């Protein structure tokens, strides 16, 4: 037999045409001699069956019949051979053998197939078991640490899953709580807001009711009501009332000389067929007062170091606040004026006073900027926007004449210059002096005014400025010097022109309610009327240089002021007007109504513009001498007029001032005119000469708080000079800076002879520089010298060792403290500021009379009345049980004890010293503050 070959059934092919069976697998074909048609047929059937079953066939090189057995094959061969030529019987026999062989082969094939299937299944089972066994071995052979890690990872994953779930629940609960809290907060907020709204509405209703009652009790309203009733009865036949005639009354601000300008007979809503119009009741406006003013000394630009605009603004505003006696926190709004500076310079200046967050309004209105700021502050108070407003103005200017700041845009005065150019042309001199000189030239041509009149105005103003410590120029010139000075533009010379200046001014503007609440009636100056006017058609159309520089504008503003106030120009005693050039002062006399048109020259010749004449114009020296920092000029004018009305102008004081007029002009243009008078003349403080007094620092140079200390030093030097020279052997130059910024120098020379004390400049071994307040505190024991030195309050120069000897000449703290008492005359109101003051006896009695409803002060009044002196000592004390108390000392013994406390004798032991101190203190308290018959005792009862 040949080798068996395994091949896929798909490779088995038959070929009947060739008469052979062959394999694609490369097995050689069977010999043609072994094949018969029937065998080929059987093999083809077998191949088809095997192809369908896809089994493995075993084939040999012999005849297929031989595969059944050798004997069978032999029989078949023999039968075939015996057949010879192929008889029918042999053929039959051969066909039968072939069929049997095919059947046997088919059976054999089936058995082989079943065997193969069984063997395959067994092999597959063994393979599966082997794989399972291998996996089991691998599992058993695994590392225990890996198993633990696997378990740990599984545990951690479980924990993380649980924690994540917890976090999720916590976040949900937190958000839910927050939402609930927000909801509760919103509900509470809305509830509080509703409560506040309700409270506000209730308060507003109460206030409105109070205002309504006060309104209907006003005499003017009652008068108007009666007039309306009379008109209604008169028009009863042909009138219809659309509403109640007195249901809504509209008021318009108006006040005059007697409190009202007029009382209109008018009711809003009252409409008549016969008279188709509405009537209004004109009510007195809310009054506005200036309670504090301050300014710096006007300086030549760049002449003073460390004088930037925040510094000068702080100085002026601080003086104004000190004059008013109020802190900066009381100011509700601020209006700040300046011309040359970047935006919000006003805020930068005000921040020097404090950061209170108040509204700050910046103003620029050329030369009338300061008065414009004052006007806006007045309107804020008048309209009820605020009760206390700071009006502040400052300017830091460049040297030389005014120049335009921008060349790439229209100049605001180009129309004004055109008027001048068309009439007189334009010269090479500075443009601003040309404009006002042209106005003066026009006045000369029109009314015959002479250059001497302009020169007399400049002479007068320079003469006035000699007495003004805040003036930039204080030199006096003769009329010839003024006329012969360098010509700027005919007819004006250099001494007839105002200079550019650095400086600041401030005013505290407040309502009547604020004045009374703070007890400022004694120094309140009322702004009776204040108006602004700007250019009119006549400014340009009339081709007049006088009108071009503001004649008509000034006249319009003045006419409004006098009409609104009910006063006349002849009622004025003192005037501060805008004399930027002498020509402008002259034409402004006529514009303000101080003299008829064309009569200004005669007024000047009569001397009616200075002391002894009908008016005193520019007692401060005006812009020509005092200086002209554009933003500060209007407020400096206000300060001068307030000082005049309050009697604080010192050598500049105009006697008998009752009404003051202000005029401030700015080209471009605007004019501001205002009238001032004392707000409460019956409460104004006056001395024996009828001149007003104030306990605040005044503009004419603030009185030093340390004057009393210096007086004691001077007195001691006179009495003990020779002894002090032996002890001290040194000289001291004291430089004390007052509240107005003026440095006062005192030379104490104790080097030889009897020593000396002199006010003025000099050279000492050591120079001691301090402020007024700090020096006073040092002398009275409130300030330690060493602490003051390290804090920068005490500055030493020269021989600092000699400064240690200063204590030898200082008065005792007790005496220094009470020496100041007898240097002050102040308001008599029993307020905290009046502690340790000498008060006029009549004022104390008047105050006690007004308080008679509170308690019976008869014993005290009797003691005060019996006191022979004109003034009594008012001592303030604070008691832990009774609080603030005031005591009136009516014995000379008490005063003597205050001024001259007994000097303790040398004691041998500390116990004796302490006992003496206790006895002295007891006697001091008994004399100064006697419980029986004093205000304190009356208050206790």
ZAMARGU-4260 file (C-alpha; in steps of 0.2 Angstrom, whole numbers, plus 5000, padded with zeros to 4 digits):
<rodrens>
0) 5000/5000/5000 | 5005/5018/4997 | 5007/5031/5010 | 4991/5039/5016 | 4989/5058/5013
5) 4978/5070/5022 | 4970/5084/5012 | 4954/5095/5012 | 4940/5089/5003 | 4940/5105/4993
10) 4956/5099/4985 | 4948/5083/4978 | 4944/5084/4960 | 4938/5071/4947 | 4941/5071/4928
15) 4929/5060/4918 | 4936/5066/4902 | 4953/5060/4907 | 4947/5044/4915 | 4957/5047/4930
20) 4955/5054/4948 | 4969/5066/4954 | 4972/5076/4969 | 4978/5095/4970 | 4988/5090/4984
25) 5001/5083/4973 | 4997/5064/4975 | 5000/5055/4959 | 4984/5048/4950 | 4978/5030/4950
30) 4983/5020/4935 | 4970/5020/4921 | 4970/5000/4921 | 4963/4999/4938 | 4948/5010/4934
35) 4931/5005/4928 | 4916/5015/4924 | 4907/5009/4939 | 4921/5012/4951 | 4923/5030/4944
40) 4905/5032/4946 | 4906/5026/4964 | 4921/5036/4968 | 4913/5052/4961 | 4898/5048/4973
45) 4910/5045/4988 | 4919/5061/4984 | 4903/5071/4983 | 4898/5064/5000 | 4915/5067/5008
50) 4915/5084/5001 | 4899/5088/5009 | 4905/5080/5026 | 4923/5087/5025 | 4931/5072/5031
55) 4949/5065/5029 | 4951/5051/5016 | 4964/5038/5015 | 4970/5033/4998 | 4983/5021/4992
60) 4992/5017/4975 | 4982/5001/4973 | 4964/4998/4966 | 4950/5004/4978 | 4943/4987/4979
65) 4959/4981/4987 | 4956/4993/5002 | 4943/4981/5008 | 4955/4966/5009 | 4968/4957/4999
70) 4957/4942/4996 | 4943/4952/4990 | 4955/4961/4978 | 4962/4945/4972 | 4945/4938/4969
75) 4940/4953/4959 | 4956/4952/4949 | 4954/4934/4946 | 4936/4937/4941 | 4942/4951/4929
80) 4955/4940/4921 | 4944/4925/4920 | 4931/4935/4911 | 4943/4935/4896 | 4935/4946/4883
85) 4921/4950/4895 | 4907/4937/4894 | 4891/4943/4901 | 4891/4931/4916 | 4909/4937/4921
90) 4903/4955/4918 | 4888/4952/4930 | 4900/4944/4943 | 4912/4958/4941 | 4898/4971/4943
95) 4892/4962/4959 | 4909/4962/4966 | 4911/4980/4963 | 4895/4984/4972 | 4900/4974/4987
100) 4917/4983/4988 | 4909/5000/4987 | 4897/4996/5001 | 4911/4989/5011 | 4921/5005/5008
105) 4907/5016/5012 | 4904/5007/5029 | 4923/5008/5032 | 4922/5027/5029 | 4908/5029/5041
110) 4916/5020/5055 | 4932/5030/5052 | 4922/5046/5052 | 4914/5041/5069 | 4931/5037/5076
115) 4938/5053/5070 | 4924/5063/5078 | 4926/5054/5095 | 4945/5056/5095 | 4942/5075/5091
120) 4930/5077/5105 | 4942/5068/5117 | 4956/5079/5112 | 4945/5095/5114 | 4940/5089/5132
125) 4958/5086/5137 | 4963/5102/5130 | 4950/5111/5140 | 4955/5102/5156 | 4973/5106/5153
130) 4969/5125/5151 | 4958/5124/5167 | 4972/5115/5177 | 4985/5128/5171 | 4974/5142/5177
135) 4972/5134/5193 | 4990/5132/5195 | 4993/5150/5191 | 4980/5155/5203 | 4988/5145/5217
140) 5005/5151/5213 | 5000/5170/5214 | 5009/5182/5226 | 4999/5185/5243 | 5004/5203/5243
145) 4996/5206/5227 | 4980/5198/5233 | 4981/5209/5249 | 4983/5225/5237 | 4969/5219/5227
150) 4958/5218/5242 | 4964/5234/5249 | 4961/5243/5232 | 4943/5236/5232 | 4941/5242/5250
155) 4947/5259/5246 | 4936/5261/5231 | 4921/5256/5242 | 4926/5269/5255 | 4929/5283/5242
160) 4912/5279/5234 | 4904/5281/5251 | 4913/5297/5255 | 4909/5304/5239 | 4891/5300/5242
165) 4892/5309/5259 | 4900/5324/5251 | 4887/5325/5239 | 4873/5324/5252 | 4883/5338/5263
170) 4884/5350/5248 | 4866/5347/5245 | 4861/5351/5263 | 4873/5366/5263 | 4865/5373/5248
175) 4848/5370/5255 | 4853/5379/5271 | 4861/5394/5262 | 4846/5396/5252 | 4835/5396/5267
180) 4846/5408/5276 | 4846/5420/5261 | 4827/5419/5260 | 4826/5423/5279 | 4839/5437/5276
185) 4829/5445/5262 | 4813/5443/5272 | 4821/5452/5287 | 4829/5465/5276 | 4812/5469/5267
190) 4804/5470/5284 | 4817/5482/5291 | 4816/5492/5275 | 4797/5493/5276 | 4799/5498/5295
195) 4811/5512/5290 | 4800/5518/5276 | 4786/5518/5288 | 4796/5528/5301 | 4802/5540/5288
200) 4785/5543/5281 | 4778/5546/5299 | 4792/5558/5302 | 4790/5566/5286 | 4771/5568/5289
205) 4775/5576/5306 | 4788/5588/5299 | 4776/5593/5285 | 4763/5596/5298 | 4774/5606/5308
210) 4780/5616/5293 | 4762/5618/5288 | 4757/5625/5305 | 4772/5636/5304 | 4768/5642/5287
215) 4750/5646/5291 | 4755/5655/5306 | 4767/5666/5296 | 4760/5684/5295 | 4763/5685/5276
220) 4753/5670/5273 | 4739/5676/5284 | 4739/5693/5275 | 4739/5684/5258 | 4724/5673/5264
225) 4714/5688/5269 | 4718/5696/5252 | 4713/5680/5243 | 4697/5679/5253 | 4693/5697/5248
230) 4697/5694/5230 | 4686/5678/5230 | 4671/5688/5238 | 4674/5702/5225 | 4674/5690/5210
235) 4660/5679/5217 | 4648/5684/5203 | 4660/5678/5189 | 4673/5667/5196 | 4675/5648/5197
240) 4686/5639/5209 | 4693/5624/5201 | 4701/5619/5217 | 4701/5625/5235 | 4709/5642/5233
245) 4720/5639/5248 | 4723/5621/5245 | 4740/5623/5237 | 4750/5639/5239 | 4766/5640/5229
250) 4780/5651/5237 | 4794/5660/5229 | 4810/5666/5237 | 4809/5684/5241 | 4816/5695/5255
255) 4819/5713/5257 | 4824/5727/5269 | 4809/5724/5280 | 4810/5705/5278 | 4798/5704/5263
260) 4799/5712/5246 | 4780/5711/5243 | 4766/5699/5248 | 4757/5694/5232 | 4738/5690/5233
265) 4739/5674/5224 | 4733/5656/5226 | 4739/5642/5215 | 4723/5634/5207 | 4713/5650/5209
270) 4707/5654/5191 | 4695/5667/5187 | 4685/5669/5171 | 4687/5688/5172 | 4706/5686/5176
275) 4714/5672/5167 | 4730/5670/5178 | 4738/5662/5193 | 4744/5671/5208 | 4758/5666/5220
280) 4762/5671/5238 | 4780/5677/5239 | 4788/5671/5254 | 4804/5676/5263 | 4818/5664/5257
285) 4829/5654/5268 | 4842/5665/5276 | 4860/5662/5273 | 4875/5667/5284 | 4894/5668/5283
290) 4900/5662/5301 | 4919/5660/5297 | 4931/5667/5285 | 4950/5665/5282 | 4963/5669/5269
295) 4982/5668/5267 | 4993/5682/5264 | 4994/5685/5245 | 5011/5682/5238 | 5021/5685/5222
300) 5021/5669/5212 | 5035/5658/5216 | 5042/5669/5230 | 5037/5658/5244 | 5043/5640/5246
305) 5032/5626/5251 | 5017/5636/5246 | 5008/5625/5234 | 4989/5626/5232 | 4985/5612/5244
310) 4995/5621/5257 | 4987/5638/5254 | 4970/5630/5253 | 4973/5621/5270 | 4978/5637/5278
315) 4963/5647/5272 | 4950/5634/5276 | 4958/5630/5293 | 4957/5648/5298 | 4939/5649/5292
320) 4934/5634/5302 | 4943/5641/5317 | 4934/5657/5315 | 4917/5648/5315 | 4922/5637/5329
325) 4917/5621/5321 | 4926/5605/5315 | 4928/5601/5297 | 4916/5586/5300 | 4902/5598/5301
330) 4904/5604/5283 | 4892/5594/5272 | 4898/5600/5254 | 4912/5610/5247 | 4913/5622/5232
335) 4931/5625/5226 | 4936/5638/5214 | 4952/5640/5204 | 4957/5645/5186 | 4974/5638/5183
340) 4975/5619/5187 | 4971/5602/5182 | 4954/5594/5185 | 4949/5589/5203 | 4962/5601/5211
345) 4947/5605/5222 | 4947/5588/5229 | 4966/5588/5232 | 4965/5604/5241 | 4950/5599/5252
350) 4958/5582/5256 | 4971/5592/5267 | 4957/5595/5279 | 4951/5577/5280 | 4943/5563/5270
355) 4925/5564/5275 | 4918/5559/5258 | 4908/5575/5255 | 4903/5581/5238 | 4916/5593/5231
360) 4912/5605/5216 | 4925/5612/5206 | 4922/5630/5199 | 4931/5640/5185 | 4923/5657/5181
365) 4939/5667/5177 | 4942/5682/5189 | 4925/5680/5197 | 4929/5662/5202 | 4929/5665/5220
370) 4913/5674/5222 | 4905/5661/5210 | 4910/5647/5222 | 4902/5658/5236 | 4886/5660/5226
375) 4885/5642/5223 | 4887/5638/5242 | 4874/5651/5246 | 4862/5643/5234 | 4865/5626/5241
380) 4860/5632/5259 | 4846/5643/5253 | 4839/5628/5243 | 4840/5616/5258 | 4853/5605/5250
385) 4864/5607/5265 | 4866/5617/5281 | 4884/5620/5281 | 4895/5622/5265 | 4913/5627/5263
390) 4917/5640/5249 | 4935/5639/5245 | 4946/5647/5232 | 4964/5647/5228 | 4977/5651/5214
395) 4995/5647/5210 | 4999/5658/5195 | 5013/5660/5183 | 5024/5676/5183 | 5019/5690/5172
400) 5004/5696/5163 | 4989/5684/5160 | 4991/5673/5144 | 4980/5661/5135 | 4983/5643/5140
405) 4977/5635/5123 | 4981/5641/5105 | 4972/5627/5096 | 4954/5632/5100 | 4943/5648/5101
410) 4948/5661/5114 | 4933/5665/5126 | 4936/5683/5125 | 4939/5684/5106 | 4923/5693/5104
415) 4927/5706/5117 | 4944/5709/5109 | 4935/5712/5093 | 4925/5726/5100 | 4941/5735/5106
420) 4950/5732/5090 | 4937/5739/5080 | 4937/5755/5090 | 4955/5758/5096 | 4965/5744/5087
425) 4977/5732/5095 | 4994/5738/5102 | 5009/5728/5107 | 5006/5729/5125 | 4997/5715/5135
430) 4979/5712/5129 | 4971/5713/5146 | 4977/5730/5151 | 4973/5736/5134 | 4955/5731/5136
435) 4953/5741/5153 | 4963/5755/5147 | 4952/5757/5132 | 4937/5757/5143 | 4945/5771/5153
440) 4950/5781/5137 | 4932/5779/5132 | 4926/5787/5148 | 4938/5801/5147 | 4931/5805/5129
445) 4913/5803/5135 | 4913/5812/5151 | 4929/5822/5152 | 4938/5811/5165 | 4957/5815/5167
450) 4971/5803/5170 | 4973/5810/5187 | 4957/5802/5192 | 4964/5785/5188 | 4980/5789/5197
455) 4970/5795/5213 | 4961/5778/5214 | 4978/5768/5213 | 4985/5780/5226 | 4970/5777/5238
460) 4972/5758/5236 | 4990/5758/5240 | 4987/5769/5255 | 4974/5757/5261 | 4985/5742/5259
465) 4998/5748/5272 | 4986/5742/5286 | 4982/5725/5278 | 4994/5712/5284 | 4988/5700/5270
470) 4992/5712/5256 | 5005/5707/5243 | 5011/5726/5242 | 5011/5737/5258 | 5021/5751/5251
475) 5013/5768/5250 | 5016/5779/5235 | 5013/5798/5231 | 5002/5803/5217 | 5017/5809/5207
480) 5026/5792/5209 | 5010/5783/5203 | 5008/5794/5187 | 5026/5793/5183 | 5028/5775/5184
485) 5031/5764/5168 | 5016/5766/5156 | 5008/5750/5152 | 4994/5756/5140 | 4989/5774/5140
490) 4982/5781/5152 | 4987/5767/5164 | 5004/5766/5172 | 5011/5750/5181 | 5006/5756/5199
495) 4988/5756/5192 | 4988/5738/5188 | 4985/5723/5199 | 4999/5710/5200 | 4997/5691/5198
500) 4997/5682/5215 | 4997/5666/5224 | 4985/5664/5238 | 4969/5657/5245 | 4952/5662/5253
505) 4938/5653/5262 | 4921/5656/5269 | 4909/5645/5280 | 4892/5647/5273 | 4877/5640/5284
510) 4859/5641/5287 | 4850/5650/5301 | 4846/5633/5309 | 4865/5629/5310 | 4869/5646/5317
515) 4857/5644/5331 | 4861/5626/5335 | 4880/5631/5336 | 4877/5647/5345 | 4885/5658/5331
520) 4873/5672/5331 | 4886/5684/5338 | 4897/5683/5323 | 4885/5678/5309 | 4885/5689/5294
525) 4870/5687/5283 | 4871/5687/5264 | 4856/5698/5261 | 4856/5696/5242 | 4869/5689/5229
530) 4867/5689/5210 | 4877/5685/5195 | 4875/5692/5177 | 4884/5687/5161 | 4886/5696/5145
535) 4872/5705/5137 | 4868/5710/5119 | 4874/5727/5122 | 4891/5720/5127 | 4895/5717/5109
540) 4882/5727/5099 | 4885/5744/5106 | 4903/5744/5101 | 4907/5751/5118 | 4924/5747/5127
545) 4916/5751/5144 | 4902/5739/5141 | 4914/5726/5133 | 4924/5725/5150 | 4908/5723/5160
550) 4899/5740/5164 | 4882/5733/5159 | 4885/5716/5167 | 4889/5724/5183 | 4875/5736/5183
555) 4862/5722/5179 | 4869/5712/5194 | 4868/5727/5205 | 4851/5732/5200 | 4845/5714/5204
560) 4853/5714/5221 | 4846/5731/5226 | 4829/5727/5220 | 4828/5710/5229 | 4835/5717/5245
565) 4825/5733/5246 | 4841/5743/5249 | 4848/5757/5239 | 4867/5760/5235 | 4866/5775/5247
570) 4863/5763/5261 | 4880/5755/5259 | 4895/5761/5270 | 4910/5750/5264 | 4913/5742/5246
575) 4925/5729/5240 | 4925/5730/5221 | 4935/5723/5207 | 4949/5735/5204 | 4960/5724/5193
580) 4964/5741/5185 | 4961/5758/5191 | 4950/5762/5176 | 4939/5748/5180 | 4936/5754/5198
585) 4931/5771/5191 | 4918/5765/5179 | 4911/5752/5192 | 4907/5767/5203 | 4894/5772/5191
590) 4888/5754/5187 | 4885/5750/5205 | 4875/5766/5207 | 4887/5774/5219 | 4887/5790/5209
595) 4877/5795/5193 | 4884/5791/5176 | 4899/5803/5171 | 4901/5809/5190 | 4914/5796/5195
600) 4928/5810/5193 | 4919/5822/5204 | 4916/5808/5217 | 4935/5805/5217 | 4939/5823/5219
605) 4927/5824/5234 | 4935/5810/5243 | 4919/5800/5244 | 4928/5784/5240 | 4939/5783/5256
610) 4939/5786/5274 | 4930/5802/5279 | 4919/5801/5263 | 4902/5794/5259 | 4909/5777/5255
615) 4925/5768/5259 | 4930/5758/5243 | 4943/5744/5245 | 4949/5746/5263 | 4959/5731/5260
620) 4969/5739/5247 | 4960/5731/5233 | 4967/5720/5219 | 4980/5733/5215 | 4989/5732/5231
625) 4982/5716/5240 | 4985/5705/5224 | 4974/5695/5213 | 4975/5676/5214 | 4960/5673/5202
630) 4951/5659/5212 | 4953/5668/5229 | 4949/5686/5225 | 4930/5685/5228 | 4932/5675/5244
635) 4945/5688/5250 | 4933/5702/5247 | 4920/5692/5257 | 4932/5690/5271 | 4936/5709/5272
640) 4918/5714/5272 | 4914/5701/5286 | 4928/5708/5296 | 4922/5726/5293 | 4904/5721/5299
645) 4911/5712/5314 | 4923/5726/5319 | 4938/5715/5317 | 4947/5725/5303 | 4958/5734/5316
650) 4967/5749/5308 | 4956/5747/5292 | 4940/5747/5302 | 4927/5758/5294 | 4916/5766/5308
655) 4898/5762/5309 | 4897/5749/5296 | 4879/5741/5294 | 4879/5736/5276 | 4893/5730/5265
660) 4894/5728/5246 | 4904/5716/5235 | 4908/5717/5217 | 4918/5703/5208 | 4921/5703/5189
665) 4927/5691/5177 | 4930/5694/5158 | 4922/5682/5147 | 4911/5686/5156 | 4902/5686/5173
670) 4899/5699/5187 | 4894/5694/5205 | 4887/5707/5216 | 4882/5704/5235 | 4876/5713/5250
675) 4881/5709/5268 | 4874/5714/5285 | 4875/5707/5302 | 4863/5693/5304 | 4859/5696/5323
680) 4865/5714/5327 | 4857/5712/5344 | 4868/5698/5348 | 4884/5705/5340 | 4898/5707/5353
685) 4904/5725/5355 | 4917/5733/5365 | 4916/5750/5373 | 4920/5759/5357 | 4906/5750/5348
690) 4918/5739/5339 | 4913/5720/5337 | 4923/5707/5346 | 4926/5689/5343 | 4934/5675/5352
695) 4941/5668/5336 | 4957/5673/5327 | 4955/5688/5317 | 4962/5693/5300 | 4971/5707/5306
700) 4984/5696/5314 | 4978/5683/5326 | 4981/5686/5345 | 4993/5674/5352 | 4986/5662/5365
705) 5004/5663/5372 | 5003/5682/5375 | 4998/5679/5393 | 5014/5668/5395 | 5025/5681/5387
710) 5018/5695/5398 | 5023/5685/5413 | 5040/5682/5406 | 5042/5701/5402 | 5036/5705/5420
715) 5048/5693/5428 | 5063/5700/5418 | 5058/5717/5423 | 5057/5712/5442 | 5070/5699/5443
720) 5082/5704/5429 | 5098/5705/5438 | 5095/5689/5447 | 5090/5679/5432 | 5106/5686/5423
725) 5117/5678/5436 | 5108/5661/5435 | 5105/5660/5416 | 5119/5670/5407 | 5111/5667/5390
730) 5099/5674/5377 | 5084/5666/5369 | 5075/5670/5353 | 5058/5664/5354 | 5049/5661/5337
735) 5031/5658/5340 | 5020/5654/5325 | 5002/5660/5327 | 4986/5652/5320 | 4987/5664/5305
740) 5004/5658/5300 | 5013/5674/5306 | 5029/5671/5315 | 5031/5682/5330 | 5049/5684/5337
745) 5053/5688/5355 | 5071/5691/5361 | 5075/5687/5380 | 5092/5693/5383 | 5099/5688/5400
750) 5117/5689/5397 | 5122/5705/5406 | 5115/5720/5416 | 5097/5718/5421 | 5092/5708/5406
755) 5079/5713/5393 | 5063/5707/5384 | 5059/5714/5367 | 5048/5709/5353 | 5056/5709/5336
760) 5070/5701/5327 | 5087/5698/5335 | 5100/5685/5338 | 5100/5674/5353 | 5112/5660/5359
765) 5098/5648/5355 | 5083/5649/5344 | 5067/5641/5350 | 5053/5638/5337 | 5036/5632/5342
770) 5018/5635/5337 | 5007/5646/5348 | 4997/5631/5355 | 5012/5621/5359 | 5021/5635/5368
775) 5006/5638/5379 | 5004/5620/5383 | 5023/5619/5387 | 5022/5634/5398 | 5006/5627/5407
780) 5014/5610/5410 | 5003/5601/5398 | 5017/5597/5386 | 5033/5589/5391 | 5048/5597/5383
785) 5058/5581/5379 | 5042/5573/5371 | 5039/5590/5361 | 5057/5590/5355 | 5056/5572/5348
790) 5039/5575/5341 | 5045/5589/5331 | 5035/5602/5340 | 5050/5610/5348 | 5064/5615/5337
795) 5081/5621/5343 | 5095/5630/5334 | 5111/5637/5341 | 5118/5633/5358 | 5105/5619/5363
800) 5113/5617/5380 | 5107/5635/5384 | 5089/5629/5380 | 5089/5619/5396 | 5090/5636/5406
805) 5073/5642/5398 | 5064/5634/5412 | 5072/5647/5424 | 5062/5661/5416 | 5046/5652/5413
810) 5031/5656/5425 | 5024/5642/5436 | 5011/5631/5427 | 4997/5637/5438 | 5000/5655/5436
815) 5003/5653/5417 | 4987/5644/5415 | 4976/5657/5424 | 4985/5672/5417 | 4976/5670/5401
820) 4959/5671/5409 | 4960/5690/5411 | 4966/5693/5393 | 4949/5687/5385 | 4932/5695/5383
825) 4921/5682/5375 | 4903/5678/5372 | 4893/5676/5388 | 4883/5660/5384 | 4887/5647/5397
830) 4895/5635/5385 | 4911/5624/5388 | 4921/5636/5378 | 4919/5650/5391 | 4927/5641/5405
835) 4939/5652/5415 | 4934/5668/5407 | 4930/5685/5413 | 4912/5689/5408 | 4903/5706/5408
840) 4892/5706/5424 | 4877/5712/5414 | 4878/5698/5402 | 4878/5685/5416 | 4863/5693/5424
845) 4854/5693/5407 | 4858/5675/5404 | 4851/5670/5421 | 4835/5680/5418 | 4832/5670/5403
850) 4834/5654/5412 | 4823/5659/5427 | 4810/5646/5421 | 4823/5632/5425 | 4828/5637/5443
855) 4828/5652/5455 | 4844/5661/5453 | 4840/5675/5464 | 4854/5673/5477 | 4867/5671/5463
860) 4860/5686/5454 | 4860/5696/5470 | 4878/5692/5473 | 4883/5697/5456 | 4874/5713/5456
865) 4882/5718/5473 | 4899/5714/5465 | 4907/5731/5462 | 4917/5726/5446 | 4910/5726/5429
870) 4916/5708/5425 | 4915/5692/5435 | 4925/5676/5433 | 4916/5661/5425 | 4925/5645/5430
875) 4921/5629/5422 | 4923/5612/5430 | 4918/5594/5428 | 4911/5584/5442 | 4910/5565/5441
880) 4893/5566/5449 | 4885/5582/5442 | 4894/5583/5425 | 4898/5600/5418 | 4896/5614/5430
885) 4899/5633/5429 | 4904/5644/5444 | 4903/5662/5445 | 4917/5670/5456 | 4912/5686/5464
890) 4926/5688/5477 | 4943/5696/5474 | 4951/5683/5485 | 4946/5669/5473 | 4954/5679/5459
895) 4969/5682/5469 | 4971/5664/5473 | 4969/5659/5454 | 4982/5672/5448 | 4994/5671/5463
900) 4994/5654/5471 | 5004/5653/5487 | 5021/5647/5485 | 5024/5632/5496 | 5038/5634/5510
905) 5052/5622/5511 | 5046/5607/5522 | 5057/5596/5532 | 5046/5581/5528 | 5036/5574/5513
910) 5021/5572/5525 | 5020/5591/5529 | 5021/5595/5510 | 5007/5583/5506 | 4996/5590/5520
915) 4999/5608/5514 | 4994/5603/5497 | 4978/5596/5503 | 4974/5611/5513 | 4978/5622/5498
920) 4967/5612/5486 | 4953/5612/5499 | 4953/5631/5500 | 4955/5633/5482 | 4940/5623/5478
925) 4930/5632/5492 | 4934/5649/5485 | 4932/5646/5467 | 4917/5634/5468 | 4907/5638/5483
930) 4893/5626/5484 | 4881/5638/5493 | 4874/5652/5483 | 4883/5646/5467 | 4876/5640/5450
935) 4881/5623/5455 | 4871/5623/5471 | 4856/5630/5462 | 4857/5616/5449 | 4858/5603/5463
940) 4842/5610/5470
</rodrens>
